Amino acid sequence: MARAGQRTESPATPTFLDSFAEVSEAVESGAGLPEVARAASRALNASVAVVDSSASVLAVACASPEDERAVLSEGDVLELRVADAEVGQLRYRAREEAPPATLLRLVGTMIAQEVERSRAPGRASEAAAAAFIADLLERRVTDRENIVARAHELGTDLSAGASVLVVRANPLQPVEGDWRARVLAVAERGARAVARGSLAAPVELTSWGRSQAGTNAEDELVIVVPGAEADIGRRTAEAVTRELETNMSGYAFAVARSRPASDPVDIQRAGGEAFLAANVAVAEGVSSLAFEDAAAAYRILLPAMIEDPEELRRFHDETIAPLTEYDEQYETELVRTLETYLDEDGNVAQTAQRLFTHRHTVRYRLERVRELTGLDVGSTDGRERLGLGLKSMRVLGILAPRGPATERGAEAGRVPREEKDR
């Protein structure tokens, strides 16, 4: 029997039940995450922070900014789960003794449910935005009034047209949590800092894009920026790039921008431009690219990519595909050698210098290009067809095989190749 005033850790005591009841009441009353976090802080006698799966802080109950920083960086972590899905974390720092494990688990369950409930409107809005953007870019909605009305339902005005951004990001090393959700949150924050009505969502497209190219079939992150002014699209793209550079260290990313479409019906064309620019940006290893800054040959290929991508693919298959297949099978560098040779206007010596190899090796590889494709780089027609084939590959989003020595940041580790390294 416990003495008067003595607190035990048994779940049957009023102290334990009262603590849990306070958190439960905050959840049931619909007071919101901040009040739930404060109730959890009192129940656990700890400073707490609630973080979602993308590492965004949703609510804090701490004694000071210093205490908050300590909780976020050094606090204990409890995963918040609903069924089998992790929805976030409860980070806490006990003020005295560690909170009872059973109470901590029950409080965590209640907070997880509140996090899931608070996310529901956002997910619904994101799903609606994704469906609208997909319909817009796939031309499933084509009349102006319908486009403007659906945009208005999502809180934006597309009556004056819009620009389209495509954002691609990939972690350079393994990461935990839903990093794609974090990319979306960061990119959306940057876009709305300039254009408040911007719509951002991961979108699955079937007509064109990377899934059409046969590469990664992941959803594309698309941002529709309202307004036909050229400056608004540029400033929004710059803001998104800055946010990614500041908040997504350890990631490679590309932000591509279309020209503005002055008519809502023409936004599908803008989407095609943004996708083309994104494919070229990734292929050329640049972090941002506007469609109008892409080479003229790429822009000429835009109608083919949108209207008949299979014809563009057939041209790629007839010219560059045999080289990529050979490179993949034998770990050679025919595509890279051809790219460099054409960039150097057919100068073998400069090509060899850029590739850290011998001139004879370059000539050998170019002969293999002729044997595999039937196109001679020594002829004007051969160079033109092969050059257009390379551009088709980039427009389609098909990446050439690349080994570790050609990855970004690895240039300093390269060494001259021997004649046998063909």
C-alpha positions as CSV (number, residue, x, y, z in Angstrom):
1,M,0.0,0.0,0.0
2,A,1.5,3.4,-1.0
3,R,2.0,6.1,1.6
4,A,0.0,9.3,1.5
5,G,1.4,11.7,-1.2
6,Q,3.5,9.0,-2.8
7,R,3.2,8.7,-6.6
8,T,3.5,5.3,-8.2
9,E,3.9,4.4,-11.8
10,S,0.9,2.0,-11.9
11,P,-1.6,2.8,-14.7
12,A,-4.4,2.2,-12.3
13,T,-3.7,5.3,-10.2
14,P,-5.7,8.5,-10.7
15,T,-2.5,10.4,-11.5
16,F,-1.8,8.3,-14.5
17,L,-5.4,8.3,-15.7
18,D,-5.8,12.1,-15.1
19,S,-2.6,12.7,-17.2
20,F,-3.9,10.6,-20.1
21,A,-7.4,12.1,-19.8
22,E,-6.1,15.6,-20.3
23,V,-4.5,14.7,-23.6
24,S,-7.5,12.7,-24.7
25,E,-9.8,15.7,-23.9
26,A,-7.6,18.0,-26.0
27,V,-7.8,15.6,-29.0
28,E,-11.5,15.0,-28.6
29,S,-12.3,18.7,-28.3
30,G,-10.7,19.5,-31.6
31,A,-8.5,22.1,-30.0
32,G,-5.7,21.4,-32.5
33,L,-2.1,20.2,-32.3
34,P,-0.7,23.1,-30.3
35,E,-3.1,22.5,-27.5
36,V,-2.6,18.7,-27.7
37,A,1.2,19.3,-27.5
38,R,0.8,21.5,-24.4
39,A,-1.4,18.8,-22.8
40,A,1.1,16.1,-23.6
41,S,3.9,18.3,-22.1
42,R,2.0,18.5,-18.8
43,A,1.1,14.8,-18.8
44,L,4.6,13.7,-19.5
45,N,6.3,16.5,-17.4
46,A,8.5,17.0,-20.4
47,S,9.2,19.5,-23.2
48,V,7.8,18.2,-26.4
49,A,7.8,18.8,-30.2
50,V,5.6,17.1,-32.7
51,V,7.3,16.6,-36.1
52,D,5.7,15.2,-39.3
53,S,7.2,12.6,-41.6
54,S,8.8,15.3,-43.8
55,A,10.7,16.7,-40.7
56,S,8.5,19.8,-40.5
57,V,7.7,20.9,-36.9
58,L,4.0,20.9,-36.4
59,A,3.7,21.9,-32.7
60,V,6.0,22.7,-29.8
61,A,5.5,23.0,-26.0
62,C,8.9,24.1,-24.6
63,A,10.1,26.5,-21.9
64,S,12.2,28.6,-24.3
65,P,13.7,28.7,-27.8
66,E,16.9,27.1,-26.3
67,D,14.8,24.4,-24.8
68,E,13.1,23.9,-28.2
69,R,16.4,23.6,-30.0
70,A,17.6,21.0,-27.5
71,V,14.4,19.0,-27.8
72,L,14.7,18.9,-31.6
73,S,18.4,18.1,-31.7
74,E,19.0,16.0,-28.6
75,G,15.5,14.9,-27.3
76,D,14.3,11.3,-27.1
77,V,12.2,10.2,-30.1
78,L,9.0,8.3,-30.2
79,E,7.7,7.2,-33.6
80,L,4.1,8.2,-34.2
81,R,2.3,5.5,-36.1
82,V,-1.3,5.0,-37.4
83,A,-1.7,1.3,-38.4
84,D,1.5,0.5,-40.3
85,A,2.3,4.0,-41.5
86,E,4.7,6.4,-39.7
87,V,3.1,9.8,-39.6
88,G,5.8,11.6,-37.6
89,Q,7.7,11.7,-34.4
90,L,7.2,12.9,-30.8
91,R,10.4,14.4,-29.6
92,Y,10.6,15.0,-25.8
93,R,12.9,15.9,-23.1
94,A,11.9,15.0,-19.5
95,R,12.2,17.7,-16.9
96,E,12.7,15.2,-14.0
97,E,12.2,11.5,-14.3
98,A,11.5,9.8,-17.6
99,P,7.7,9.5,-18.2
100,P,6.1,6.0,-17.6
101,A,6.5,3.9,-20.8
102,T,2.8,3.0,-20.9
103,L,1.7,6.6,-20.5
104,L,4.2,7.7,-23.2
105,R,2.9,5.0,-25.6
106,L,-0.8,6.0,-25.0
107,V,0.0,9.7,-25.4
108,G,1.9,9.0,-28.6
109,T,-1.0,7.0,-30.0
110,M,-3.4,10.0,-29.3
111,I,-0.9,12.5,-30.9
112,A,-0.5,10.2,-34.0
113,Q,-4.2,10.2,-34.5
114,E,-4.3,14.0,-34.2
115,V,-1.4,14.4,-36.7
116,E,-3.2,12.1,-39.1
117,R,-6.5,14.1,-38.7
118,S,-4.7,17.4,-39.2
119,R,-3.1,16.2,-42.4
120,A,-6.3,15.0,-43.9
121,P,-7.4,18.4,-45.4
122,G,-3.9,19.0,-46.8
123,R,-3.9,15.6,-48.4
124,A,-7.3,16.2,-49.9
125,S,-6.2,19.5,-51.2
126,E,-3.0,18.0,-52.6
127,A,-5.0,15.2,-54.2
128,A,-7.4,17.7,-55.8
129,A,-4.5,19.8,-57.0
130,A,-2.7,16.8,-58.5
131,A,-5.9,15.6,-60.3
132,F,-6.4,19.1,-61.7
133,I,-2.9,19.6,-62.9
134,A,-2.9,16.1,-64.5
135,D,-6.1,16.9,-66.3
136,L,-4.7,20.2,-67.4
137,L,-1.4,18.8,-68.8
138,E,-3.0,15.7,-70.3
139,R,-5.7,17.9,-72.0
140,R,-8.5,16.1,-70.3
141,V,-10.0,19.6,-69.6
142,T,-9.8,21.9,-72.6
143,D,-12.5,24.7,-72.2
144,R,-11.4,27.9,-70.6
145,E,-14.4,28.3,-68.3
146,N,-13.9,24.9,-66.8
147,I,-10.2,25.4,-66.2
148,V,-10.8,28.8,-64.5
149,A,-13.6,27.4,-62.4
150,R,-11.7,24.4,-61.1
151,A,-8.6,26.6,-60.4
152,H,-10.9,28.9,-58.4
153,E,-12.1,26.0,-56.3
154,L,-8.4,25.3,-55.4
155,G,-7.9,28.9,-54.4
156,T,-6.1,30.3,-57.4
157,D,-6.8,32.4,-60.5
158,L,-5.6,31.1,-63.9
159,S,-7.8,33.4,-66.0
160,A,-4.7,35.3,-67.1
161,G,-2.7,32.1,-67.8
162,A,0.3,30.6,-66.0
163,S,3.8,29.3,-66.2
164,V,4.7,25.7,-65.3
165,L,7.7,24.5,-63.2
166,V,8.9,20.9,-63.0
167,V,11.1,20.1,-60.0
168,R,13.2,17.0,-59.7
169,A,15.3,16.0,-56.7
170,N,17.2,12.9,-55.7
171,P,19.2,12.2,-52.4
172,L,22.9,11.6,-52.9
173,Q,22.9,9.1,-50.1
174,P,20.3,7.0,-48.2
175,V,17.8,9.1,-46.2
176,E,15.1,8.3,-43.7
177,G,11.5,9.4,-43.8
178,D,9.4,10.7,-46.6
179,W,11.9,12.9,-48.4
180,R,9.6,13.5,-51.4
181,A,7.1,15.1,-49.1
182,R,9.8,17.3,-47.7
183,V,10.9,18.3,-51.3
184,L,7.2,19.2,-52.0
185,A,6.9,21.2,-48.8
186,V,10.1,23.2,-49.5
187,A,9.4,23.8,-53.2
188,E,5.8,24.8,-52.5
189,R,7.0,27.3,-49.8
190,G,9.4,28.9,-52.2
191,A,6.8,29.2,-55.0
192,R,4.1,30.7,-52.7
193,A,6.6,33.2,-51.3
194,V,6.5,34.8,-54.7
195,A,3.1,33.7,-56.2
196,R,0.7,32.9,-53.4
197,G,-1.8,31.1,-55.7
198,S,0.8,28.6,-57.0
199,L,-0.5,25.0,-57.1
200,A,2.1,22.3,-56.3
201,A,1.6,18.6,-56.3
202,P,3.2,15.3,-57.4
203,V,1.5,14.3,-60.6
204,E,1.4,11.0,-62.5
205,L,1.4,11.7,-66.3
206,T,1.1,9.1,-69.0
207,S,1.2,11.1,-72.3
208,W,4.8,12.3,-71.8
209,G,7.4,12.8,-69.1
210,R,9.8,10.3,-67.6
211,S,7.4,7.4,-67.4
212,Q,6.8,7.8,-71.2
213,A,10.6,7.8,-71.7
214,G,10.9,4.5,-70.0
215,T,13.1,5.7,-67.1
216,N,11.8,6.4,-63.6
217,A,8.1,6.1,-63.3
218,E,7.8,8.2,-60.2
219,D,5.4,11.1,-60.0
220,E,6.6,14.4,-61.2
221,L,6.6,17.4,-58.9
222,V,4.7,20.1,-60.9
223,I,4.1,23.7,-59.9
224,V,1.6,25.8,-61.8
225,V,2.4,29.5,-61.3
226,P,-0.6,31.8,-62.0
227,G,0.0,34.9,-64.2
228,A,1.2,35.5,-67.8
229,E,4.1,37.8,-66.9
230,A,7.4,36.4,-67.8
231,D,9.0,37.8,-64.7
232,I,6.7,36.0,-62.3
233,G,7.7,32.6,-63.6
234,R,11.4,33.5,-63.4
235,R,11.2,34.9,-59.9
236,T,9.2,31.9,-58.7
237,A,11.8,29.4,-60.2
238,E,14.6,31.3,-58.6
239,A,12.8,31.3,-55.2
240,V,12.2,27.5,-55.4
241,T,15.8,26.9,-56.3
242,R,17.0,29.0,-53.4
243,E,14.7,27.1,-51.0
244,L,16.0,23.8,-52.2
245,E,19.7,24.9,-52.0
246,T,19.1,26.2,-48.4
247,N,17.0,23.3,-47.1
248,M,17.9,20.3,-49.1
249,S,21.6,19.9,-48.7
250,G,22.8,16.4,-49.8
251,Y,20.3,16.3,-52.8
252,A,20.8,16.8,-56.5
253,F,17.9,18.7,-58.0
254,A,16.8,20.5,-61.2
255,V,14.2,23.2,-61.5
256,A,12.8,23.7,-65.0
257,R,10.6,26.5,-66.2
258,S,8.3,27.0,-69.2
259,R,7.5,30.2,-71.0
260,P,4.3,31.8,-69.7
261,A,1.0,30.8,-71.3
262,S,-1.4,33.8,-71.6
263,D,-4.4,31.6,-72.2
264,P,-5.4,28.9,-69.7
265,V,-6.1,26.5,-72.5
266,D,-2.4,26.8,-73.5
267,I,-1.0,25.7,-70.1
268,Q,-0.6,22.2,-71.6
269,R,2.0,23.6,-74.0
270,A,3.8,25.2,-71.1
271,G,3.8,21.9,-69.3
272,G,5.5,20.3,-72.3
273,E,8.1,23.0,-72.3
274,A,8.8,22.5,-68.6
275,F,9.2,18.8,-69.0
276,L,11.5,19.2,-71.9
277,A,13.7,21.6,-70.0
278,A,13.7,19.3,-67.0
279,N,14.9,16.3,-69.1
280,V,17.6,18.4,-70.6
281,A,18.7,19.9,-67.2
282,V,19.0,16.4,-65.7
283,A,21.0,15.1,-68.7
284,E,23.3,18.1,-68.7
285,G,23.7,18.2,-64.9
286,V,22.4,21.8,-64.4
287,S,20.3,22.7,-61.4
288,S,18.0,25.1,-63.2
289,L,17.0,25.7,-66.8
290,A,14.4,27.8,-68.6
291,F,12.9,26.5,-71.8
292,E,13.9,29.6,-73.7
293,D,17.5,29.0,-72.6
294,A,17.6,25.5,-74.0
295,A,19.3,25.1,-77.4
296,A,17.2,25.8,-80.4
297,A,17.4,22.1,-81.5
298,Y,15.7,21.0,-78.3
299,R,12.9,23.5,-78.7
300,I,12.3,22.2,-82.3
301,L,11.8,18.7,-80.8
302,L,9.0,19.9,-78.4
303,P,6.1,19.3,-80.8
304,A,7.3,15.8,-81.5
305,M,7.6,15.1,-77.8
306,I,4.1,16.2,-77.1
307,E,2.2,15.1,-80.3
308,D,4.1,11.9,-81.2
309,P,6.7,10.8,-78.7
310,E,6.8,7.3,-80.2
311,E,8.2,8.8,-83.4
312,L,10.8,10.6,-81.4
313,R,11.6,7.3,-79.6
314,R,11.9,5.5,-82.9
315,F,14.4,8.1,-84.1
316,H,16.4,7.6,-80.9
317,D,16.3,3.8,-81.3
318,E,17.6,4.1,-84.8
319,T,20.6,6.3,-83.9
320,I,21.7,6.3,-80.2
321,A,20.0,3.2,-78.7
322,P,22.6,0.8,-80.1
323,L,25.4,2.8,-78.5
324,T,23.7,2.9,-75.1
325,E,23.1,-0.8,-75.2
326,Y,26.7,-1.5,-76.1
327,D,28.0,0.8,-73.3
328,E,25.8,-0.9,-70.8
329,Q,26.9,-4.4,-71.9
330,Y,30.6,-3.7,-72.2
331,E,31.0,-0.8,-69.8
332,T,32.4,1.4,-72.5
333,E,31.9,5.1,-73.2
334,L,30.8,5.4,-76.8
335,V,27.9,7.8,-76.0
336,R,30.1,10.0,-73.9
337,T,32.8,10.0,-76.5
338,L,30.3,10.9,-79.3
339,E,28.8,13.7,-77.1
340,T,32.3,15.2,-76.5
341,Y,33.4,14.8,-80.1
342,L,30.4,16.7,-81.3
343,D,30.8,19.4,-78.6
344,E,34.4,19.9,-79.8
345,D,33.3,20.3,-83.4
346,G,34.9,17.1,-84.5
347,N,38.3,17.8,-83.1
348,V,39.8,14.5,-82.1
349,A,42.7,16.0,-80.1
350,Q,40.5,18.2,-78.0
351,T,38.1,15.3,-77.5
352,A,40.9,13.1,-76.2
353,Q,42.1,15.8,-73.9
354,R,38.7,16.3,-72.3
355,L,38.2,12.5,-71.9
356,F,41.8,12.0,-70.5
357,T,42.5,9.3,-73.1
358,H,44.5,8.8,-76.3
359,R,43.6,10.1,-79.7
360,H,43.8,6.5,-81.1
361,T,41.2,5.4,-78.4
362,V,38.9,8.2,-79.6
363,R,39.2,7.1,-83.2
364,Y,38.6,3.5,-82.2
365,R,35.4,4.5,-80.4
366,L,34.1,6.6,-83.3
367,E,34.7,3.7,-85.6
368,R,32.6,1.5,-83.3
369,V,29.9,4.2,-83.5
370,R,29.9,3.9,-87.3
371,E,29.7,0.1,-87.1
372,L,26.8,0.0,-84.6
373,T,24.7,2.8,-86.1
374,G,25.6,2.9,-89.8
375,L,26.3,6.6,-89.4
376,D,29.7,8.1,-90.1
377,V,30.7,11.1,-87.9
378,G,33.1,12.1,-90.7
379,S,30.1,13.0,-92.9
380,T,27.8,16.0,-92.4
381,D,24.7,13.9,-92.5
382,G,26.1,11.4,-90.0
383,R,27.0,14.1,-87.5
384,E,23.6,15.8,-87.9
385,R,21.6,12.6,-87.4
386,L,23.8,11.5,-84.4
387,G,23.6,14.9,-82.9
388,L,19.8,15.0,-83.2
389,G,19.7,11.5,-81.8
390,L,21.5,12.6,-78.7
391,K,19.1,15.5,-78.3
392,S,16.2,13.2,-78.7
393,M,17.6,11.1,-75.9
394,R,17.8,14.1,-73.6
395,V,14.4,15.4,-74.5
396,L,12.9,11.9,-73.8
397,G,14.6,11.9,-70.4
398,I,16.8,8.9,-71.2
399,L,20.1,9.1,-69.4
400,A,23.3,7.7,-71.0
401,P,25.1,5.1,-69.0
402,R,27.6,6.7,-66.6
403,G,30.2,5.2,-64.3
404,P,31.5,6.5,-61.0
405,A,34.2,8.5,-62.8
406,T,31.7,10.6,-64.6
407,E,29.4,11.4,-61.7
408,R,29.2,15.0,-60.5
409,G,32.0,15.8,-58.1
410,A,34.2,12.9,-59.1
411,E,36.3,14.8,-61.7
412,A,39.3,15.3,-59.4
413,G,39.6,11.5,-59.0
414,R,39.9,10.8,-62.7
415,V,43.1,9.4,-64.1
416,P,44.3,9.1,-67.7
417,R,43.2,5.9,-69.3
418,E,45.5,3.4,-70.9
419,E,45.1,2.4,-74.5
420,K,43.4,-0.9,-73.4
421,D,40.7,1.0,-71.5
422,R,38.3,1.4,-74.4
